[in-house]
């Protein structure tokens, strides 16, 4: 039991430490090469100027570097590689007990995490280069196709190789859905990928994602999926390192290279803490990650309202966290209240995932 606790917490601390130490070097590069958008302002889904958003954030977009998500995935990858190397150099030492890279628990979420992060990095790089063809990075169609393809391959793997055919429900027998687990996984990934727009206020995304992954570390730990718990905690540690430098005023933004990898890994971990862990990790996702869910739903409701109510908006601006800014909440108050809400949701989600 004690060694399992150590195995979860030590990689998280290492990941956090690596992020703290390496960020100054990354920051120097990001500012030296001016890795921010060359033109400020955003457009809404109809191609019109997003007036309210631009009023709130227009200036920051051209002065704050993107690609801050590199802090997260580089810290996680270095930690994984370091512990794996030490385990092979000192096979009968404590290091052998800290290595959490395993085929049964961490290969799949780690692969999705890295793949998503690299695709996001390509998008960010193209956007800051501002070349004519890719002046806004990879198109939404390309990004959705890439995320969808990764999700489809993983969903098929869950169904065909791991025999995941059900969803856990508290106090009831698992709901058998058979091959429908594949489209369910794909739709879940696309939904939570859309939640990446929560990276819109200094410190907001980092605090929410760190709490969500910490919660799933707890869920996996109580299911005795120790390697998966360690991996989730390592992501939380790397995200906290990012948050250290993203607290207002932000040194950089997470952007696609952070949010894409995180959302892909999150949904994968949620599925792995469901029937594979004899729990309810998938349904718990709606509770643990409620701020992310609210972000996506607020966008969808805003679009539906404008379409079916003759252009009338439901919110002053979507997503929801920008609406709170628009009605007068200071950005730091929005961020800190989201942090509080995330902590409460994490506790409730852990209880839900393990009950029954």
Secondary structure, DSSP 8 states (H G I E B T S, - for coil): -HHHHHHHHHHHHHHHHHHHHHHHHHHHHHHHTT-S-SS---B-TTSSB-HHHHHHHTTGGGTSBS-TTHHHHHHHHHHHHHHHHHHHHSTTSTHHHH----TTTTHHHHHHHHHHHHHHHHHHHHHHHT-STTTTSS-HHHHHHHHHHHHHHHHHHHHHTS---EE--TTS--EE-TTHHHHHHHHHHHHHHHGGGGTTSTTHHHHHHHHHHHHHHHHHHHTT-HHHHHHHHHHHHHHHHHHHHHSSS-SB---HHHHHHHHHHHHHHHHHTTGGGTS-HHHHHHHHTHHHHHHHHHHHHHHHHHHHTTT--SSSSSSHHHHHHHTT--HHHHHHHHHHHHHHHHHHHHHHHH--
